[in-house]
Amino acid sequence: MLFIAPTFASFYFAFTRWTLFDVQFIGFDNFVTFFTDPQLSKGFTNTLIYGVLTSGLKVVLGLLLGVLLTSNILARGYLRAVVFFPVLVSTVGVGITFQALMDPFDGAINRTLAIFGIEGPGWLTDPTLVLYSIIAVDVWKGVGLAALIYMAGLVAIPRDYYEAARVDGAGAWDNFRHITLPLVRPATTTVVILSLIGGLRSFELIWAMTGGGPGFSSDVVASVIYKQYAAGFYGLSTAGNVVLFVLVSAIILPLFLWLNRKQTDL
């Protein structure tokens, strides 16, 4: 009732021109229009870049933070809270805050750089830089969850393995490469899948920071869908939702099966 019925309804309405009072079947016209929209090619490219980069960075940084925050360091509990805190903050709130911080003229980031004689770029106004600026904010907000998942995986590794490796003369790098990395594979699979799904479906942060601009430079598939819906093209936006659903499924399902098979082979 909560998933299957709305999904099939979306597939049906994607082939129609509909309003609250009328439904007209038009076949594949919505999909043809959607794929010929100049925003879509840019949106597809940005969606893939956004999903891959945010997922990859969260895996790398999350693992490094997980290793750091499970070691014997000073104020470990406090640092764990600091790293995880952005996960709890509203995505829209984070977007609005960083929109102000990254303002090219009055933003705190460029003002700080100016103190050191550095001219800050237009973080959210330069079409070549805007998407990567949003990616950096997304990683800052979400890496705490990745670190938490890795910490859970790291503390579950029996200490006996490290003791045995130390007796055999293994160093820190050998321990990390031959013990830590293989045994946190389940955590890595979880972080990759969750981060990639979130990245491919990302909308709130991008919309709060730039609204897809300047121009189409930070548009993703989800923002293109929203713009079509806001313009009153309900059937077209529904077709876009179907396209996004297929895109996410086509990437995530094979990746999930491949990662689980690799994990079983270990």
Buried (B, 14 or more C-beta within 10 A) or exposed (E): EEEEEEEEEBBEBBBBBBEEEEEEEEEEBBBEBBBEBEBBEBBBEBBBBBBBBBBBBBBBBBBEBBBBBBEEEEEEEEBBEEBBEBBEEEBEEBBEBBBEBBBBEEBEBBEEBEEEEEEBBBBBBBEEBBBBBBBBBBBBBBBBBBBBBBBBBBEEBEEEBBEEBEEEEBEEEEBEEEBBEEBBBBBBBBBBBBBBBBBBBBBBBBBBBBEBBBEBBBBBBBBBBBBBBEEEBBBBBBBBBBBBBEBBEEBBEEBBEEBBEEEEEE
